[in-house]
């Protein structure tokens, strides 16, 4: 009874009994929101890092492929002449030696003197040769006297042989003695002639018209013959009326380098002047070491202005049009394999091309072989570049040049 009264009293107070079902969803929502916030915070921190890592990886890959600037070869203008270095030489150049022993008695021409062929240059005193010649002549006289006696004996024995007054052996001995005496006379005569020739060498003559370029002796000096050792050069004579200039023509011009081509010579001591020359002969063979053709250009020097030994530039006029290309010097690669340039192929790979240079213009060079003109040549290529290496072409700047200041493609 008391219990029922208490329940009624609670009901009268408005109190409700405690629910006996599941917890409300309000707490679950709060948990879900909290998880979402945490996940968002995590994603906001991780994703930028992943993106930055990917960008770094991409940039690293891009940097691993070198960026290059390319240019296209310029077509060289048709050239009608090539300029090659050369050394002027005398048409004939000969050292003059003595052919006998003795002492220099006198000389008649010094350096710079012009001499004619057969003109006396010097006289050599040869007392020993003179004595040997006198002895040889005396030996010849003795041999001739013995020959005459042997001839008389031989003729006498021939006459007695028919009468059987002498033995055949004596006749044969007489014949043999006569032949031996005759050979002795011939030997003595040849020895006299040899010494006479040596004596004639006491006078030294010029072998051709020319200029004395050196005098290496003086009066009283001991002279040794040219066949003796040590031999000393007495004079040096050079024929300078016509001069030779030997030049090495590059292989690509060798076909056009024919005898008859005109050539002009320019020298530093004659500014603004040209000396006319003509190509007269070629070696008709390419030198294996330099890949050039040796040719000779002759130039008239009647005035004597040109001097042997001088350096000159030969302007050789080539009639044929040989295609060439012009490249900056910063495209060249110098390696043990030879001179090369690097070109970019269609698949962005590098290709090393061997080339042959023509003339050097300072900042640019002439390429005479190895290019077609369609290549994309790398300017300032890396030293480590190799065949097949991946490269990427850098974009040119707004001024039309490349991004590193290299010349823009033509």
C-alpha positions as CSV (number, residue, x, y, z in Angstrom):
1,X,0.0,0.0,0.0
2,X,2.7,2.3,0.8
3,X,4.4,1.4,-2.4
4,X,1.4,2.3,-4.5
5,X,1.2,5.6,-2.8
6,X,4.8,6.4,-3.6
7,X,4.3,5.7,-7.3
8,X,1.3,7.9,-7.5
9,X,3.3,10.6,-5.8
10,X,6.1,10.3,-8.4
11,X,3.6,10.4,-11.2
12,X,2.0,13.4,-9.7
13,X,5.5,15.1,-9.7
14,X,5.9,14.6,-13.5
15,X,8.9,12.2,-13.4
16,X,9.2,9.5,-16.2
17,X,10.8,6.1,-15.8
18,X,14.4,5.7,-17.3
19,X,14.4,4.4,-20.8
20,X,15.4,0.8,-21.3
21,X,16.3,1.0,-25.2
22,X,19.8,1.8,-27.2
23,X,21.8,5.0,-26.7
24,X,20.9,7.9,-28.9
25,X,22.7,8.5,-32.3
26,X,23.8,11.9,-31.2
27,X,27.1,10.6,-29.8
28,X,27.8,8.6,-33.0
29,X,27.5,11.6,-35.1
30,X,29.9,13.5,-33.0
31,X,32.4,10.6,-33.3
32,X,32.0,10.6,-37.1
33,X,32.6,14.3,-37.4
34,X,35.7,14.0,-35.3
35,X,37.1,11.3,-37.5
36,X,36.4,13.3,-40.6
37,X,38.2,16.3,-39.1
38,X,41.2,14.2,-38.2
39,X,41.2,12.6,-41.7
40,X,41.0,16.0,-43.3
41,X,43.9,17.2,-41.2
42,X,46.0,14.2,-42.2
43,X,45.1,14.5,-45.9
44,X,45.9,18.2,-45.8
45,X,49.4,17.5,-44.5
46,X,50.3,14.4,-46.6
47,X,49.0,15.3,-50.0
48,X,51.1,18.4,-50.5
49,X,54.1,16.4,-49.5
50,X,53.3,13.7,-52.0
51,X,52.7,16.3,-54.7
52,X,56.0,18.1,-53.8
53,X,57.8,14.7,-54.0
54,X,56.3,14.0,-57.4
55,X,57.4,17.4,-58.6
56,X,60.9,16.9,-57.3
57,X,61.0,13.6,-59.1
58,X,59.8,15.1,-62.3
59,X,62.2,18.0,-62.1
60,X,65.1,15.6,-61.3
61,X,64.2,13.5,-64.4
62,X,64.1,16.6,-66.5
63,X,67.4,17.9,-65.2
64,X,68.9,14.5,-66.0
65,X,68.2,15.1,-69.7
66,X,70.5,18.1,-70.7
67,X,68.8,21.1,-72.3
68,X,70.6,22.1,-75.5
69,X,70.4,25.0,-78.0
70,X,70.6,24.2,-81.6
71,X,71.5,26.0,-84.8
72,X,71.3,25.1,-88.5
73,X,74.4,25.3,-90.7
74,X,74.5,28.3,-93.0
75,X,75.3,27.6,-96.6
76,X,78.6,29.0,-97.6
77,X,78.7,31.4,-100.5
78,X,80.3,30.1,-103.7
79,X,84.1,30.5,-103.3
80,X,86.3,31.3,-106.3
81,X,89.6,31.2,-104.3
82,X,91.1,29.6,-101.3
83,X,93.9,31.1,-99.2
84,X,96.7,28.8,-98.1
85,X,100.0,29.4,-96.3
86,X,103.2,28.8,-98.2
87,X,107.0,29.2,-98.0
88,X,108.9,30.8,-100.9
89,X,111.8,28.8,-102.1
90,X,114.5,29.4,-104.7
91,X,113.9,27.6,-108.0
92,X,117.3,26.0,-107.7
93,X,119.2,26.0,-104.4
94,X,122.6,24.4,-104.2
95,X,125.5,24.2,-101.6
96,X,128.9,24.5,-103.3
97,X,131.6,22.1,-102.0
98,X,135.2,21.6,-103.0
99,X,136.2,18.4,-104.9
100,X,139.8,18.6,-103.9
101,X,141.9,19.1,-100.8
102,X,144.0,22.2,-100.2
103,X,143.9,25.8,-98.9
104,X,141.7,28.6,-100.0
105,X,143.8,30.9,-102.1
106,X,141.2,33.6,-102.9
107,X,137.5,34.2,-103.3
108,X,135.7,36.7,-105.5
109,X,132.0,37.0,-104.4
110,X,130.4,37.6,-101.1
111,X,126.8,37.2,-99.9
112,X,124.2,39.0,-102.0
113,X,126.3,39.0,-105.1
114,X,124.7,38.0,-108.3
115,X,126.7,35.5,-110.4
116,X,126.4,34.0,-113.8
117,X,126.8,30.3,-114.7
118,X,130.5,29.4,-115.0
119,X,131.7,32.5,-113.2
120,X,134.8,31.9,-111.0
121,X,133.9,32.0,-107.3
122,X,137.2,30.9,-105.6
123,X,140.6,29.3,-106.2
124,X,142.0,26.5,-104.0
125,X,145.8,26.0,-103.6
126,X,146.5,22.3,-103.9
127,X,150.3,21.7,-103.5
128,X,149.9,18.0,-102.7
129,X,147.7,17.3,-105.7
130,X,150.2,19.2,-107.9
131,X,153.0,16.9,-106.6
132,X,150.9,13.8,-107.1
133,X,150.2,14.8,-110.7
134,X,153.9,15.3,-111.5
135,X,154.7,11.9,-110.0
136,X,151.9,10.3,-112.0
137,X,153.2,11.8,-115.2
138,X,156.6,10.5,-114.5
139,X,155.2,7.0,-113.8
140,X,153.4,7.3,-117.1
141,X,156.6,8.1,-118.9
142,X,158.3,5.1,-117.3
143,X,155.5,2.8,-118.3
144,X,155.6,4.1,-121.9
145,X,159.3,3.5,-122.1
146,X,158.9,-0.1,-120.8
147,X,156.1,-0.6,-123.3
148,X,158.3,0.5,-126.2
149,X,161.0,-1.9,-125.2
150,X,158.5,-4.7,-124.7
151,X,157.0,-4.0,-128.2
152,X,160.5,-4.2,-129.8
153,X,161.1,-7.6,-128.0
154,X,157.7,-8.9,-129.0
155,X,158.2,-8.0,-132.7
156,X,161.6,-9.5,-132.7
157,X,160.4,-12.8,-131.3
158,X,157.6,-12.9,-133.8
159,X,160.2,-12.6,-136.6
160,X,162.4,-15.3,-135.1
161,X,159.5,-17.7,-134.6
162,X,159.2,-18.3,-138.3
163,X,162.8,-19.5,-138.5
164,X,162.4,-21.8,-135.5
165,X,165.3,-19.9,-133.8
166,X,163.4,-19.4,-130.5
167,X,161.1,-21.6,-128.5
168,X,157.3,-21.1,-128.6
169,X,157.4,-20.5,-124.9
170,X,159.7,-17.5,-125.3
171,X,157.4,-16.1,-128.0
172,X,154.4,-16.4,-125.6
173,X,156.3,-14.7,-122.8
174,X,157.1,-11.8,-125.0
175,X,153.5,-11.5,-126.0
176,X,152.4,-11.6,-122.4
177,X,155.0,-9.0,-121.3
178,X,153.9,-6.6,-124.1
179,X,150.2,-6.9,-123.0
180,X,151.1,-6.3,-119.4
181,X,153.2,-3.3,-120.2
182,X,150.4,-1.8,-122.3
183,X,147.9,-2.3,-119.4
184,X,150.4,-0.5,-117.1
185,X,150.6,2.4,-119.5
186,X,146.8,2.6,-119.6
187,X,146.6,2.6,-115.8
188,X,149.2,5.3,-115.5
189,X,147.4,7.4,-118.1
190,X,144.1,7.1,-116.2
191,X,145.8,8.1,-113.0
192,X,147.2,11.2,-114.7
193,X,143.8,12.1,-116.0
194,X,142.3,11.6,-112.5
195,X,144.8,14.0,-110.9
196,X,144.4,16.5,-113.7
197,X,140.6,16.5,-113.0
198,X,141.4,17.0,-109.3
199,X,143.7,19.9,-110.2
200,X,140.9,21.4,-112.3
201,X,138.7,21.5,-109.2
202,X,141.1,24.0,-107.7
203,X,138.9,26.6,-109.4
204,X,135.3,26.8,-108.1
205,X,132.7,27.9,-110.6
206,X,129.0,28.9,-110.2
207,X,126.8,26.0,-111.5
208,X,124.0,28.4,-112.6
209,X,122.8,32.0,-112.6
210,X,121.9,33.0,-109.1
211,X,122.7,34.9,-105.9
212,X,125.3,34.0,-103.3
213,X,123.3,33.5,-100.1
214,X,126.1,32.2,-97.9
215,X,130.0,32.3,-97.9
216,X,131.4,29.9,-95.3
217,X,135.1,30.1,-96.0
218,X,138.0,32.6,-96.1
219,X,141.5,32.9,-97.4
220,X,143.9,30.4,-95.9
221,X,141.4,28.0,-94.5
222,X,141.9,24.3,-94.9
223,X,139.6,22.8,-97.6
224,X,138.4,19.2,-97.6
225,X,136.9,17.6,-100.6
226,X,133.1,17.1,-100.6
227,X,133.6,13.3,-100.3
228,X,135.8,13.7,-97.2
229,X,134.5,14.0,-93.7
230,X,133.9,16.6,-92.3
231,X,133.1,18.4,-95.5
232,X,132.5,22.2,-95.3
233,X,130.2,24.1,-97.6
234,X,132.1,26.9,-99.3
235,X,129.2,28.9,-100.9
236,X,125.5,28.6,-101.2
237,X,123.9,29.7,-104.5
238,X,120.2,30.3,-105.1
239,X,118.5,30.9,-108.4
240,X,115.9,33.5,-107.7
241,X,114.7,34.8,-111.1
242,X,111.8,32.3,-110.7
243,X,110.6,31.2,-107.3
244,X,108.7,28.1,-106.1
245,X,106.0,28.1,-103.5
246,X,104.8,24.8,-102.2
247,X,101.3,24.7,-100.6
248,X,99.2,21.9,-99.3
249,X,95.7,22.0,-100.8
250,X,92.9,20.2,-98.7
251,X,91.6,17.0,-100.2
252,X,88.2,18.5,-101.0
253,X,89.9,21.0,-103.4
254,X,92.3,18.5,-104.9
255,X,90.2,17.7,-107.9
256,X,90.0,21.4,-109.0
257,X,93.8,22.0,-108.3
258,X,95.0,21.5,-111.8
259,X,98.2,22.9,-113.5
260,X,97.5,26.2,-115.2
261,X,95.4,27.8,-112.4
262,X,96.3,31.3,-111.5
263,X,97.4,32.2,-108.0
264,X,98.2,35.5,-106.3
265,X,100.8,35.9,-103.5
266,X,100.4,38.4,-100.7
267,X,103.2,39.2,-98.2
268,X,103.1,41.2,-95.0
269,X,106.0,43.4,-96.2
270,X,104.1,44.4,-99.3
271,X,100.6,45.5,-98.0
272,X,98.0,45.9,-100.7
273,X,100.2,44.2,-103.4
274,X,99.7,40.9,-105.2
275,X,102.3,38.9,-107.1
276,X,101.1,36.8,-110.0
277,X,101.9,33.1,-109.9
278,X,100.7,30.0,-111.6
279,X,100.1,26.4,-110.5
280,X,102.6,24.3,-112.5
281,X,102.5,20.8,-111.0
282,X,101.0,18.7,-108.3
283,X,102.2,15.6,-106.5
284,X,99.2,13.6,-107.8
285,X,98.9,11.9,-104.5
286,X,97.1,12.7,-101.2
287,X,99.4,12.8,-98.2
288,X,98.1,10.2,-95.6
289,X,99.0,12.3,-92.6
290,X,97.5,15.6,-93.5
291,X,95.0,14.5,-96.3
292,X,96.3,17.3,-98.5
293,X,97.7,17.5,-102.0
294,X,101.1,19.1,-102.4
295,X,101.2,21.5,-105.3
296,X,103.8,23.9,-106.7
297,X,103.2,27.5,-107.6
298,X,105.8,29.4,-109.6
299,X,106.1,33.1,-109.5
300,X,108.3,35.4,-111.7
301,X,110.8,37.4,-109.6
302,X,112.7,39.3,-112.3
303,X,112.7,42.4,-110.1
304,X,114.2,40.5,-107.2
305,X,111.7,41.9,-104.7
306,X,110.7,38.5,-103.4
307,X,113.2,36.6,-101.1
308,X,113.6,32.9,-100.7
309,X,112.4,31.7,-97.3
310,X,109.7,34.3,-96.9
311,X,106.2,33.3,-95.7
312,X,103.4,34.1,-98.0
313,X,99.6,33.6,-98.4
314,X,98.6,32.0,-101.7
315,X,95.2,33.0,-103.1
316,X,94.5,30.0,-105.3
317,X,91.6,30.6,-107.7
318,X,89.4,27.5,-107.8
319,X,86.9,27.4,-110.8
320,X,84.6,24.7,-109.3
321,X,81.8,25.5,-106.9
322,X,82.4,23.3,-103.8
323,X,79.5,23.3,-101.4
324,X,80.5,24.4,-97.9
325,X,78.7,25.3,-94.7
326,X,79.5,27.9,-92.0
327,X,79.3,27.0,-88.2
328,X,80.2,28.9,-85.1
329,X,83.4,27.7,-83.4
330,X,81.4,26.9,-80.2
331,X,79.8,23.9,-82.0
332,X,83.1,22.1,-82.5
333,X,84.1,19.0,-80.4
334,X,87.8,18.1,-80.2
335,X,88.4,14.5,-79.4
336,X,90.8,11.7,-80.1
337,X,88.5,10.5,-82.9
338,X,89.0,13.8,-84.7
339,X,87.0,16.9,-85.2
340,X,83.2,16.4,-84.6
341,X,79.9,18.3,-84.1
342,X,76.8,17.0,-82.2
343,X,73.4,17.0,-84.0
344,X,70.0,16.4,-82.5
345,X,68.0,13.7,-84.3
346,X,64.2,13.4,-84.6
347,X,63.9,11.3,-81.4
348,X,65.8,13.9,-79.4
349,X,69.0,11.9,-79.3
350,X,72.4,13.2,-79.9
351,X,74.5,12.1,-82.9
352,X,78.2,12.9,-83.3
353,X,79.2,13.8,-86.8
354,X,82.8,13.8,-88.0
355,X,83.6,16.9,-90.1
356,X,86.4,18.4,-92.2
357,X,87.2,22.1,-91.8
358,X,88.1,24.5,-94.6
359,X,89.0,28.1,-93.7
360,X,89.0,29.7,-90.3
361,X,87.1,33.0,-90.1
362,X,87.7,33.5,-86.4
363,X,84.3,33.2,-84.7
364,X,83.1,31.0,-87.5
365,X,84.6,28.1,-89.5
366,X,84.0,26.7,-92.9
367,X,82.9,23.0,-93.0
368,X,83.7,21.4,-96.3
369,X,82.5,17.8,-95.6
370,X,80.4,15.9,-93.2
371,X,77.2,18.0,-93.3
372,X,74.2,18.1,-95.5
373,X,72.8,21.4,-94.2
374,X,69.7,19.9,-92.7
375,X,71.2,19.0,-89.3
376,X,70.2,20.7,-86.0
377,X,73.7,21.3,-84.6
378,X,74.1,21.7,-80.8
379,X,75.8,24.9,-79.7
380,X,78.3,24.6,-76.8
381,X,77.7,20.9,-76.4
382,X,78.6,19.3,-73.0
383,X,82.0,17.7,-72.9
384,X,80.5,14.4,-71.9
385,X,78.0,14.1,-74.7
386,X,77.9,10.8,-76.5
387,X,76.1,9.1,-79.4
388,X,72.5,8.2,-78.5
389,X,72.3,10.4,-75.4
390,X,68.8,11.9,-74.7
391,X,68.7,15.7,-75.0
392,X,65.9,18.3,-75.0
393,X,65.9,21.4,-77.1
394,X,65.7,24.6,-75.0
395,X,63.2,27.2,-76.1
396,X,64.6,30.3,-77.7
397,X,64.2,33.6,-75.9
398,X,62.1,36.5,-77.1
399,X,64.9,38.2,-78.8
400,X,65.3,35.3,-81.2
401,X,68.4,33.9,-79.6
402,X,68.8,30.7,-77.5
403,X,68.2,30.7,-73.8
404,X,71.9,30.8,-73.0
405,X,72.8,33.5,-75.5
406,X,74.0,31.2,-78.3
407,X,73.1,32.2,-81.9
408,X,69.6,31.5,-82.9
409,X,68.8,28.9,-85.6
410,X,69.0,30.2,-89.1
